[in-house]
Amino acid sequence: MNTILLPTKLSLTSIVLFMLSIFTSPGMADDNQQCKWVAVDQNSFAEILAMINSRVEENYNRIKTWQGKIKIVADSINEGEGRKEKYEQILVDKPLPNKIIDHVELTKEFAMDADKGLLYESIYPDAQQNIIDAQTGRSLHLREFVQIGSGKNILTPNYQLDCRDIKNRDGAIVRRNVIKQVRSQDKMTCQKHLRPIFDPRETMRIFGDITGKSSAPLGGSFTKYLAIYNEGEKSFDGYPTIRIEECNVGDIKKYRIALIGLSRDDTGPIVHSYSNLVCSSEAGFNVVSYSTTDTKGRIVDNKAWDYDLINGVYIPIKKFEQDYDYPSGKIKTQSIDTFIDQKVNTPINSEVFTYRNLGLKDGDRFSDRILNKEYTYQKGNLIEIDKKDK
């Protein structure tokens, strides 16, 4: 039996996000309400999956530059013993509510130049963090001001710049510290103050690359599944390896695809989940909804995208996301990301990717760990600090 290599899903960010108490997505609603799904003949699987993979990858490869903003509205939902560990010390209100919602609103500005390998991001809060009693909707009182992190980061092929805002107790920025250093392609460590820099293309990603050849959203997964399927592994323990259904709504064609997920122990592969995708011609056959379910239909996570055609490229304009506790089925986190002011394949000012775009003020510090030098920012320039004066 061939070894099954599963698609590696993109990891969630260290801060998982939310939005609405009742989470609805236009894409998800359309899939269920408008489509009359019809099973596709197995002989057509290869043609359909190859077409979708090609269209998605071609669209991805057309993105040369991309800049804009993302408005993020997010909640994490905390209950049980976990809420005590997180909130017992920071909340005035006692006893703690049974269910607590941690509400955050952020803006992420970004710019990306694919050919030059350049990334820029700026993250800042749009509102103070709000801790809410889920049952009553009442805002809970914090013992002290909670600062939401902000800062700017730049990645080039040769170095990374991390600019952190230093705030006082009232949340006002008192100075900025910048670290410039080389970033290994393989390792990022907190000790070195290395952080991943946001790449907007990651918002489109469904699977990690399991082939070592593709950075596009599907990561070569369809090709791998077809190879397994064509070698005779059409099912495991009665569960189909691949299922495809199609529907037509006017001029729009959609495909609903289920790919089996396996784990392995001493007895061999064990079926444990399905990756469920809906691809729509209205979005250039990009994935408009994605979920992970177990074999009993219990959901693990849920995502949906709305796309728009901008300068010949299909780009997300909204992304919805839910993460569930398994196996209880309770929602842990939810988010909605709204993309605005987007420009695709238009020139980007070169200074966007330099220290001059970090928002430095006179007196801010700049540490160059490549040259082992320290600078202070004065009147638009970096002035080297003599080590004798440090």
C-alpha positions, 0 to 999 in steps of 0.5 A, spaced: 500 500 500 502 506 498 504 511 503 498 517 504 501 524 504 496 528 507 495 536 505 498 540 510 493 545 512 496 552 513 497 553 521 493 558 524 496 565 527 498 565 534 492 570 535 486 567 532 480 571 530 473 572 530 466 576 529 459 575 529 455 571 534 451 568 528 456 567 523 454 567 516 457 567 509 454 569 502 459 563 499 456 558 504 449 560 504 450 560 496 453 553 496 447 550 500 441 554 498 442 555 490 446 549 488 442 542 486 449 538 487 449 532 482 455 527 483 460 527 478 462 520 474 469 518 477 472 518 470 472 525 470 475 526 476 482 527 473 480 532 468 476 536 473 481 537 478 487 538 473 483 544 470 481 547 477 488 546 479 491 549 473 486 555 473 488 557 481 495 556 480 495 561 474 491 566 477 496 566 483 502 566 479 499 573 475 499 576 482 506 580 481 504 586 486 499 587 491 497 592 496 492 594 501 488 594 508 485 588 511 480 590 517 479 584 522 474 584 527 475 578 531 473 574 537 475 568 541 470 564 546 472 562 552 469 557 557 470 552 562 476 552 566 480 555 561 477 562 562 479 562 569 486 561 567 486 567 562 481 572 566 482 571 573 487 576 574 485 581 569 478 582 570 475 586 576 468 582 575 467 576 580 465 571 579 467 570 572 461 569 567 461 562 564 462 564 557 467 570 555 468 573 549 475 576 547 473 582 542 479 585 538 478 590 532 485 591 528 487 594 521 493 590 517 496 594 512 500 590 507 504 591 500 508 585 496 512 585 490 513 577 488 518 578 483 523 582 488 521 578 494 519 584 498 514 584 504 511 590 508 506 590 513 503 595 519 498 592 524 495 597 529 488 596 533 482 600 531 479 599 538 480 598 545 480 590 546 473 588 549 472 583 554 464 581 554 460 577 558 457 572 552 450 571 556 448 578 557 453 582 552 455 586 558 463 589 557 467 586 563 472 591 567 479 590 566 484 591 572 488 596 568 489 598 561 490 592 556 495 594 550 494 591 543 500 590 540 502 595 534 508 595 529 511 595 522 515 590 519 519 589 512 522 583 509 527 583 503 531 578 500 537 580 504 534 582 511 528 583 515 526 590 519 522 589 525 519 596 528 516 595 535 511 601 538 513 602 545 507 605 549 506 608 556 500 606 561 495 610 557 497 606 550 500 612 547 507 611 543 513 614 546 518 611 542 519 606 536 525 601 536 527 597 530 532 591 529 535 589 522 538 582 521 538 577 517 533 572 517 534 564 515 529 561 510 528 556 515 528 558 522 525 564 526 526 565 533 523 569 539 530 570 542 532 573 535 526 578 535 524 574 528 517 574 526 513 572 520 512 577 515 505 577 513 504 575 505 497 577 503 497 571 498 497 566 504 490 569 505 488 564 499 492 558 501 488 552 502 493 547 503 501 547 504 505 545 499 506 537 499 510 536 493 516 541 494 514 544 487 508 549 488 506 555 492 499 556 490 493 555 494 492 548 493 499 546 494 499 540 489 494 536 493 490 535 487 496 532 483 498 527 489 490 525 491 490 523 483 496 519 483 493 515 489 487 514 486 489 512 480 494 507 483 488 503 485 487 507 492 479 509 491 477 508 498 479 506 505 475 502 509 469 503 505 470 511 505 472 514 498 478 517 497 475 523 492 468 525 491 466 530 487 459 533 485 457 539 481 452 544 480 450 550 475 447 556 477 445 560 471 452 561 468 456 559 474 459 552 475 461 550 482 464 543 484 464 540 491 470 536 492 471 532 498 478 529 500 479 523 505 484 524 511 488 519 514 492 517 520 497 511 520 498 507 526 501 499 526 495 497 523 495 501 517 492 508 515 485 510 519 480 514 516 479 520 520 477 526 516 475 529 510 477 536 507 471 539 503 472 544 498 467 548 494 470 551 487 466 556 483 467 559 476 465 566 479 471 566 482 476 563 477 475 556 480 478 559 486 476 555 493 470 559 496 469 555 502 473 550 505 471 545 512 474 540 515 469 534 518 470 527 521 467 521 518 461 523 522 460 530 519 463 533 526 466 540 524 473 542 525 474 548 522 470 552 517 472 558 512 469 562 506 472 567 501 468 572 497 473 574 491 473 580 486 476 581 479 482 586 480 486 588 474 485 581 471 486 577 478 481 574 482 483 577 489 479 576 496 475 581 498 472 578 504 474 572 508 470 568 514 473 563 519 471 559 524 475 554 529 471 549 533 473 545 539 473 538 537 469 533 539 464 538 542 463 542 536 463 549 540 465 555 536 472 557 539 474 563 535 471 566 529 473 572 524 471 576 518 477 580 514 475 585 510 480 587 504 479 595 502 483 599 498 486 594 494 491 595 488 494 589 484 499 589 479 501 596 479 507 600 481 509 600 488 514 606 491 520 603 493 521 607 499 515 602 502 520 597 503 525 601 506 526 604 514 523 610 511 516 607 511 517 605 519 514 611 521 520 613 525 520 620 529 526 623 532 530 620 537 527 613 535 533 607 536 535 603 530 539 597 531 543 594 525 545 586 527 548 585 521 553 591 521 553 590 529 551 598 529 546 602 533 543 608 530 538 614 532 533 617 528 534 624 526 531 629 521 529 623 516 536 620 517 540 614 521 545 617 525 550 612 528 551 612 535 559 612 538 559 606 542 563 610 547 557 614 548 552 608 549 
